[in-house]
Amino acid sequence: MMRTIVEEEENVDNDTRPTITGQERKERLKVQRHPVPKQKPSQRIKNFNEVSLGYTEELARKEAFRCIQCAKPLCVEACPVHNDIPGFIWRIEQGDFEGAYQFLMKTSNLPDFCGRLCPQEKQCEGSCVVGKMGDPVNIGRLESFVADYQYRTKGFPMPEMGQSTGKKVAVIGSGPAGMVMAEVLAKRGHGVVIFERWPQPGGILTYGIPSFKLLKEIVTRKVEHLESLGVEFRCGIEVGSKVKIDDLFRQGFDAVFLGTGTGEGSTAKIPGMNAPECYLATDFLVRGNLGEEYLEKGKSEKPYVGERVAVIGGGDTAMDVVRTAIRLGAKEVTCVYRRSEAEMPGRKEEYTHAQEEGVKFHFLAAPTEILLDSGGHVRGLRCIRMELGEPDQSGRRKPVPVKGSEFDTPVSAVVFAIGYNPEPLIPKTTEGLKTDDWGLILVDQETGETSRKGVYAAGDNVTGPKTVVHAMAGARKAAQALHDYLMKN
């Protein structure tokens, strides 16, 4: 007999889950993790389709069986939105995939994205009790399986909609934070218009995440679902330029939400970096992964890679770049990272995928100069070897240059993937909107309210670059506060 799905938009109590006996727990712990089917490396480097093929219904149920339904599930605490993970996994085990989806949506707006993109090994799976005795339950892929199954079989269900309040909110940015804010407010009866500077909706989900990790169709179906809720998308409009925040209030919007992320790429200020074959990661990924329909006219030409590409950085973005360069036809791609393999900040899975696809890694090295030929084109990269010193503020050991250890390597293109910063345009053009020294928008941590009345913010433009689930958590909290603000005013 299936359990009843609770209606509160909160985590359910433990008594809604089954009690697993000691003997049954032992049997479950004997079951090995079921790998998710994937494209073979030799095949996937020739296309931009998702590497993961996803679980079948049978494999999903088998993997769900490995969950031992802990009395005090640490995975729930480790999830930024506190999904009741054992609860939705139990439903998968029972074959109630639709129920699992409905259960997840109590606390999550983006299970299809989070399941694919979040660093589960540092969050839910990293705290999985099963993982302390072997491989953790594959929580992320079970999460994306549920969302994919729901869409494939019945489509996303229409939620109960609140009566129209007559209030109107402008959401700036259509990435994870903007989508979540729009969905929550629309369901509560508010009118929502999303402004996106790119030609198509999706923000970083469309323009920053390669298709081999997240197919654009996954983003499109979410956009269409939001449109079915009454959300309007206005693309190709850069708020802060011709249209400013004050203009939106004058146009009749009662509140504004800022979900603009951190789209400004960082670069190393070294000689030669202005050569035409040097790129920032965002530009490289956008042009390398997207077709003409997603880009402005005249800006859709694929980036040049040539024979050998060097990518500077060691995070997830760097892994996106090296794998994109492989798919664009580069014969040799090298990742240059100033720390060691142990200090790499990105997901282990992405690093493993890059290795499988033939990417080379040069650890403990940092670029000092882009070498150019007589025509001003990239011909090589000069680096200096590094050694690890004392830990810095991040807790990782700080890389220190080794004097006299410079070396040159031939390359035809260089891509910098060394961090992102918030876009400064809106703060510069919005009177009274305060930011910190890094350009991050200052907000009340409990409400997301900025220093400007009626303006709220959440996501990377508040926290700095983080994960999809962190953006969702911040947006859900801010949405409640923004709703309360609208109803009081």
TORSE-244253 format. One record per residue (C-alpha): x, y, z. Coordinates in steps of 0.2 Angstrom, whole numbers. Example, Ala and Ser with C-alpha at 12.3 -4.5 7.8 and 13.67 -1.06 7.14 Angstrom:
<rs>
[[62 -22 39]],
[[68 -5 36]],
</rs>
This chain:
<rs>
[[0 0 0]],
[[7 17 -5]],
[[10 30 8]],
[[0 46 7]],
[[9 61 0]],
[[8 76 12]],
[[3 92 6]],
[[13 104 17]],
[[27 113 7]],
[[40 106 20]],
[[50 91 23]],
[[40 76 29]],
[[42 68 46]],
[[51 52 48]],
[[35 42 52]],
[[30 44 34]],
[[44 32 28]],
[[45 14 31]],
[[55 6 45]],
[[69 -5 39]],
[[74 -19 50]],
[[92 -23 54]],
[[92 -38 43]],
[[85 -29 28]],
[[97 -15 30]],
[[111 -28 29]],
[[104 -35 13]],
[[102 -17 5]],
[[120 -13 10]],
[[126 -28 0]],
[[120 -21 -16]],
[[133 -12 -27]],
[[129 5 -34]],
[[121 4 -51]],
[[131 14 -64]],
[[121 26 -75]],
[[122 21 -93]],
[[133 33 -103]],
[[139 37 -120]],
[[156 29 -123]],
[[171 42 -124]],
[[175 38 -142]],
[[157 42 -147]],
[[153 57 -136]],
[[168 67 -141]],
[[159 68 -158]],
[[143 76 -152]],
[[136 88 -139]],
[[122 76 -133]],
[[121 72 -114]],
[[135 60 -109]],
[[123 52 -96]],
[[109 42 -104]],
[[99 41 -88]],
[[92 27 -78]],
[[79 15 -85]],
[[64 12 -74]],
[[71 -5 -69]],
[[89 2 -64]],
[[81 17 -55]],
[[71 5 -44]],
[[86 -6 -41]],
[[97 9 -36]],
[[83 16 -25]],
[[83 -1 -15]],
[[101 3 -9]],
[[93 17 2]],
[[92 11 20]],
[[79 24 25]],
[[90 31 40]],
[[80 37 55]],
[[91 53 55]],
[[95 55 36]],
[[111 66 35]],
[[108 68 17]],
[[93 79 20]],
[[103 91 31]],
[[117 92 18]],
[[104 97 5]],
[[103 116 4]],
[[84 115 1]],
[[82 100 13]],
[[74 88 1]],
[[67 73 10]],
[[78 62 0]],
[[73 45 8]],
[[55 50 5]],
[[56 52 -14]],
[[68 37 -16]],
[[56 26 -7]],
[[43 30 -19]],
[[55 26 -33]],
[[58 9 -25]],
[[39 6 -25]],
[[38 11 -43]],
[[28 27 -39]],
[[38 38 -50]],
[[24 51 -52]],
[[22 51 -33]],
[[41 54 -31]],
[[41 69 -43]],
[[26 77 -33]],
[[35 73 -17]],
[[51 82 -23]],
[[42 97 -29]],
[[37 101 -11]],
[[54 108 -8]],
[[62 109 -25]],
[[58 118 -41]],
[[72 112 -52]],
[[75 93 -49]],
[[79 90 -68]],
[[93 103 -66]],
[[99 99 -49]],
[[100 81 -52]],
[[112 84 -67]],
[[122 99 -61]],
[[124 99 -42]],
[[140 93 -34]],
[[131 79 -25]],
[[147 72 -18]],
[[149 87 -8]],
[[131 88 -2]],
[[118 75 -1]],
[[128 60 -7]],
[[143 66 3]],
[[133 63 19]],
[[125 47 13]],
[[126 34 27]],
[[127 20 14]],
[[143 30 7]],
[[152 27 23]],
[[152 9 19]],
[[154 9 1]],
[[147 20 -14]],
[[133 32 -9]],
[[116 30 -16]],
[[116 39 -33]],
[[104 53 -27]],
[[107 65 -41]],
[[103 54 -55]],
[[88 47 -46]],
[[82 65 -45]],
[[84 69 -63]],
[[76 52 -68]],
[[60 57 -58]],
[[59 73 -67]],
[[62 66 -84]],
[[50 52 -82]],
[[36 64 -76]],
[[39 75 -92]],
[[40 60 -104]],
[[24 51 -98]],
[[12 65 -92]],
[[21 81 -93]],
[[23 93 -79]],
[[7 95 -69]],
[[-2 111 -68]],
[[-1 117 -50]],
[[-15 125 -40]],
[[-15 143 -44]],
[[-19 157 -32]],
[[-31 171 -37]],
[[-24 186 -46]],
[[-18 199 -34]],
[[-16 212 -47]],
[[2 214 -42]],
[[16 214 -55]],
[[34 209 -53]],
[[49 211 -64]],
[[62 197 -63]],
[[79 201 -70]],
[[88 186 -77]],
[[80 169 -82]],
[[93 158 -74]],
[[90 146 -59]],
[[86 160 -47]],
[[75 170 -59]],
[[65 154 -64]],
[[62 149 -46]],
[[56 167 -41]],
[[45 168 -56]],
[[37 151 -53]],
[[33 154 -34]],
[[26 171 -37]],
[[15 166 -52]],
[[8 151 -42]],
[[3 164 -29]],
[[-7 175 -41]],
[[6 188 -45]],
[[10 194 -63]],
[[28 190 -68]],
[[38 196 -82]],
[[56 190 -84]],
[[69 201 -93]],
[[83 192 -101]],
[[98 200 -110]],
[[102 185 -121]],
[[91 181 -136]],
[[83 165 -128]],
[[78 162 -110]],
[[88 151 -98]],
[[102 162 -92]],
[[117 151 -87]],
[[107 135 -90]],
[[106 139 -108]],
[[122 150 -111]],
[[134 143 -98]],
[[131 124 -96]],
[[136 114 -111]],
[[123 103 -119]],
[[133 87 -115]],
[[129 90 -97]],
[[112 98 -99]],
[[102 97 -116]],
[[94 113 -121]],
[[78 104 -122]],
[[78 102 -104]],
[[78 121 -102]],
[[65 124 -115]],
[[52 112 -107]],
[[55 122 -90]],
[[52 139 -99]],
[[36 132 -108]],
[[30 126 -91]],
[[33 144 -83]],
[[24 151 -98]],
[[9 140 -95]],
[[8 148 -77]],
[[7 165 -85]],
[[25 170 -84]],
[[30 182 -98]],
[[48 181 -106]],
[[55 197 -114]],
[[72 192 -121]],
[[86 203 -129]],
[[83 217 -116]],
[[98 222 -105]],
[[91 230 -89]],
[[103 243 -83]],
[[106 249 -100]],
[[92 257 -110]],
[[79 251 -97]],
[[84 254 -79]],
[[76 248 -63]],
[[68 265 -60]],
[[60 264 -77]],
[[52 247 -72]],
[[44 255 -57]],
[[37 269 -68]],
[[30 256 -80]],
[[19 249 -66]],
[[29 235 -58]],
[[27 234 -40]],
[[43 225 -36]],
[[59 219 -44]],
[[69 204 -42]],
[[88 203 -47]],
[[94 186 -52]],
[[108 191 -64]],
[[121 179 -58]],
[[140 182 -60]],
[[142 183 -79]],
[[158 193 -80]],
[[173 181 -82]],
[[190 184 -74]],
[[206 184 -84]],
[[225 184 -80]],
[[233 200 -84]],
[[248 194 -94]],
[[257 199 -110]],
[[248 193 -126]],
[[231 190 -118]],
[[223 201 -131]],
[[227 190 -146]],
[[212 184 -156]],
[[214 166 -151]],
[[213 170 -132]],
[[196 168 -125]],
[[186 170 -109]],
[[177 155 -104]],
[[159 162 -106]],
[[162 168 -124]],
[[171 151 -128]],
[[157 141 -121]],
[[142 151 -128]],
[[149 151 -146]],
[[156 134 -145]],
[[140 126 -139]],
[[126 135 -146]],
[[118 137 -164]],
[[114 154 -173]],
[[96 154 -166]],
[[103 157 -148]],
[[115 171 -153]],
[[115 188 -159]],
[[118 191 -178]],
[[136 191 -182]],
[[142 183 -166]],
[[139 165 -169]],
[[155 160 -177]],
[[163 145 -168]],
[[179 150 -158]],
[[195 145 -166]],
[[204 130 -158]],
[[217 124 -170]],
[[228 110 -166]],
[[232 113 -147]],
[[222 122 -134]],
[[227 127 -116]],
[[214 130 -103]],
[[218 140 -88]],
[[209 134 -72]],
[[204 119 -63]],
[[185 121 -58]],
[[169 114 -67]],
[[170 128 -79]],
[[187 123 -85]],
[[181 106 -87]],
[[167 112 -98]],
[[179 122 -108]],
[[192 107 -111]],
[[178 95 -116]],
[[170 108 -128]],
[[187 111 -136]],
[[189 92 -139]],
[[172 92 -147]],
[[177 107 -158]],
[[191 97 -165]],
[[206 101 -156]],
[[219 87 -157]],
[[227 91 -140]],
[[219 100 -125]],
[[228 103 -109]],
[[221 110 -93]],
[[234 121 -84]],
[[230 122 -65]],
[[241 131 -52]],
[[237 119 -38]],
[[238 100 -37]],
[[224 88 -42]],
[[219 86 -24]],
[[215 105 -23]],
[[203 105 -38]],
[[187 113 -33]],
[[175 105 -46]],
[[166 89 -47]],
[[176 73 -48]],
[[164 66 -61]],
[[168 81 -73]],
[[187 78 -70]],
[[185 60 -74]],
[[174 63 -89]],
[[188 75 -96]],
[[201 62 -93]],
[[191 49 -102]],
[[189 61 -117]],
[[208 63 -118]],
[[211 79 -110]],
[[229 81 -102]],
[[232 90 -86]],
[[247 100 -81]],
[[246 103 -62]],
[[256 116 -51]],
[[259 128 -66]],
[[253 145 -70]],
[[253 156 -86]],
[[265 171 -86]],
[[264 175 -105]],
[[255 171 -121]],
[[268 169 -134]],
[[264 177 -151]],
[[270 175 -169]],
[[275 189 -180]],
[[257 192 -185]],
[[251 193 -167]],
[[243 176 -167]],
[[245 163 -152]],
[[259 151 -155]],
[[263 146 -137]],
[[261 148 -118]],
[[274 152 -106]],
[[271 145 -88]],
[[280 145 -72]],
[[280 130 -60]],
[[272 132 -43]],
[[273 124 -26]],
[[260 123 -12]],
[[263 134 3]],
[[252 138 18]],
[[233 137 17]],
[[224 153 11]],
[[206 159 15]],
[[198 145 5]],
[[207 132 16]],
[[218 126 1]],
[[236 128 1]],
[[242 143 -8]],
[[252 141 -24]],
[[269 149 -24]],
[[280 152 -40]],
[[296 142 -41]],
[[309 155 -46]],
[[318 150 -63]],
[[306 136 -67]],
[[298 144 -83]],
[[294 133 -98]],
[[286 135 -114]],
[[273 124 -123]],
[[266 126 -141]],
[[247 130 -142]],
[[236 138 -155]],
[[222 145 -143]],
[[221 149 -124]],
[[205 150 -114]],
[[204 158 -96]],
[[192 149 -84]],
[[198 156 -68]],
[[182 163 -60]],
[[167 174 -62]],
[[161 191 -55]],
[[144 199 -54]],
[[139 211 -68]],
[[141 229 -63]],
[[128 237 -74]],
[[113 237 -63]],
[[121 242 -47]],
[[129 257 -56]],
[[113 263 -64]],
[[102 260 -48]],
[[102 273 -35]],
[[103 267 -18]],
[[107 249 -22]],
[[122 244 -11]],
[[135 231 -15]],
[[151 225 -6]],
[[169 227 -12]],
[[167 213 -24]],
[[151 220 -32]],
[[140 207 -24]],
[[123 214 -20]],
[[120 217 -1]],
[[104 209 5]],
[[95 204 21]],
[[100 186 23]],
[[83 181 29]],
[[73 190 16]],
[[84 194 1]],
[[78 212 2]],
[[91 224 -4]],
[[95 242 2]],
[[82 248 -11]],
[[64 247 -6]],
[[54 234 -17]],
[[70 227 -24]],
[[75 209 -19]],
[[90 198 -25]],
[[96 180 -23]],
[[108 168 -32]],
[[126 171 -38]],
[[125 190 -38]],
[[122 189 -19]],
[[133 174 -14]],
[[146 173 -28]],
[[147 158 -39]],
[[139 143 -31]],
[[127 129 -37]],
[[110 128 -44]],
[[103 122 -28]],
[[110 136 -18]],
[[102 149 -31]],
[[86 140 -29]],
[[87 140 -10]],
[[90 159 -9]],
[[76 162 -22]],
[[63 152 -13]],
[[67 162 3]],
[[67 178 -6]],
[[50 174 -15]],
[[41 171 2]],
[[48 188 8]],
[[43 197 -8]],
[[26 190 -8]],
[[23 196 10]],
[[30 213 4]],
[[17 214 -10]],
[[3 209 0]],
[[7 222 13]],
[[9 236 0]],
</rs>
